Amino acid sequence: MNVFIRNIHFSRRNIEKIYGTPFTDGNNVTLLWKDKELFNNIFNLIKEARELICLEFYIFRNDETGNELAEILKQKASEGVKVFILYDHFGSFGTPMKFWKDLKQSGIQIRASHPFKWTKPFHYVHRDHKKFIIIDGNKAFTGGLNIANEYRGYHRFKKKIGWRDTGIFLEGPIAKTLLDTFKKSWEIWKGTPIHFNKNVEPITDGLPVLPIFASSAKGRRKMRKLIYDSISQSQKSIYLTTAYFTPSRRMLQILENAVLRGADVKLLLPGKSDISAAYYAGRAFFTKLLKAGVEIYNYHGEILHAKTSVFDEMWSIIGSANLDFQSLRRNDEGNVGIIDASFGKQMIEIFYEDLKQSETIRLDKWLKRPFLEKVKEKFFAMFRRRL
């Protein structure tokens, strides 16, 4: 009976009706989530480019990882490949202008999104949090990682493991759809129009992919609605992984309601974080969620930075959006949704693999945590809309 109900709720037609955008058919999808796998695939993908490379990243540093990618891009530009980089001004604030100037001199076109303006200082809270790459109009990558050493696990003197992240490699017409999205963002930030059009044939037995990109208040409303409705319509299971978790009242309520109707709700969060304030602000809501029956796990490998959701084992979302105020209300975000039971099974296998390196938060033990921890949680929770 549950299978029948799930198929009705998470049908292609219903999801398109909720989100208001159609799926793109006929695509190959490959999950990337193991340590060196992500960057090896990204660098190899870019090296294979013949006509066009478009990159849009929140953070692009001039460390060893950023410099290695820069050298690859300069080489491709010298081969006649058109290269475009759109980086977020706030996220890449520490990257010196000399780095960008060097790339420009190699023939690479570069723009910064959401630059600081003295006339509109409060607009600086809006950021381009997307992370995606388009190659030749028929291949694409998106996910949670940025271009920096910590995501790759690079360290000059000792072996390190990169942050735990998830990405997805896409091949097929969805890449052209994402290229159109990039073109719009590029022109918003005063980039010269990109004249590149290429027909991409659907791949036989490929999967439908839904582009979930938010670059406006309307786009963020659509994204929130899709996430909230996906939770509300799940009948069997909801498996959420997020790097930053500061839930709204509505989010708390619909997670509680999901447990009440019998859904298995699991929330995987970092056991340690690069942003302490956000870490403690999210923990302020653990007691309420645990009492409602939501299972919470803290990941104890490297820093957890992935942003994924799996609903009823068949509807999955992977991308850059966290379950926090900044992602859902202010940022430009990039995600993709895939409706497929086999892909959902793979997502769940990875989720349970992560649980092996995680600690279950037990209510009885949680209530006995140190008083100072409770103080930090209450304090930072007051600023959760500004984190």
PyMOL commands that set and color helices and strands:
alter all, ss='L'
color gray80, all
select helices_A, chain A and resi 2-9+12-19+37-47+64-78+97-105+121-125+149-152+173-188+217-233+249-260+276-283+286-292+325-330+341-355+363-366+371-381+384-386
alter helices_A, ss='H'
color red, helices_A
select strands_A, chain A and resi 24-32+52-57+82-88+109-113+132-135+139-143+167-171+207-214+237-241+264-270+295-299+308-311+315-319+333-339+358-360
alter strands_A, ss='S'
color yellow, strands_A
deselect
rebuild
show_as cartoon
